[in-house]
Amino acid sequence: MSDASNVHADGLARRALDIHAKLLTMQIVPPGTEADFTNRLSAEYGWSSTRAERVYGEYLRFLALASTTPSMVVPSDDIDRVWHLHLLHTRHYWQVLCPTILDTDLHHEPSLSSAEDAGRHRDAYLETLRRYEATFGQTPPVAIWPRPCVVNAAPRFPLARRSAILALNPISPLLVICLILAIGLASQGLAALAMGIVVSAVALLALTLFVSHLEQNPARPKNRQNDGGSSCGTTSCSSSGNDDASHGHGCSGSHACGSSCGSSCSGGCGGGGD
């Protein structure tokens, strides 16, 4: 990176930190109301008060990055939930946050449900994690900013076929001996004894494959929901003067990335009243 690029990046980081300092004093819900904003988060999403405060704190950091980064930035799903609730407070969002704190309009836009868009969001999410660390000097907390995983290449053989091949290797010589012995006995008129050997060999083969199947497919405990981070963000945002500020995916789920990155935000973007 050139010296000019370093200076530019340092300038953006300083501006993000300045905006973050202002955000820390922000009050979305007017003082004296029955429930503050983090209590509303707890009620809306079933979070503990501690988790609601932590996610809200990370949301403020996301706002600082989104309003100063000249490229796509991507929040996690939990941070996006905070963003959705904030957007419902339209007066504060559009009359206080954007003009007086961020000094730019930060829009929430739906992303496209396509493989290409999913890859774009995932790359942007990884870049957001790097921008976070460069700006705030610390690693984003995994419980709120889940890390995308790398999908491993498919094995050459399906798992079931591969486990069967591995199971047959140790007993192959024994099966060959049994077959030769059975043929020899049958040629001498000892058909019943030959049949017994064949049946025993088949039983041994079936038992070996069954044990191999159990070893490859152990009983799995049922998934338990917890109060940790969710998988990934799925909508997008953009600020005036920036390219995109889009949100995408960290991961936790079935295969390596959990779910595809990028589905549309519900209920439109920026809608709703106070």
Secondary structure, 3 states (H helix, E strand, C coil): CCHHHHHHHHHHHHHHHHHHHHHCCCCCCCCCCCCCHHHHHHHHHCCCHHHHHHHHHHHHHHHHHHCCCCCCCCCCHHHHHHHHHHHHCHHHHHHHHHHHHHCCCEEEEECCCCHHHHHHHHHHHHHHHHHHHHHHCCCCCCCCCCCCCCCCCCCCCCHHHHHHHHHHHHHHHHHHHHHHHHHHHHHCCCHHHHHHHHHHHHHHHHHHHHHHHHHHCCCCCCCCCCCCCCCECCEEEEECCCCCEECCECCCCCCCCCCCCCCCCCCCCCCCCC
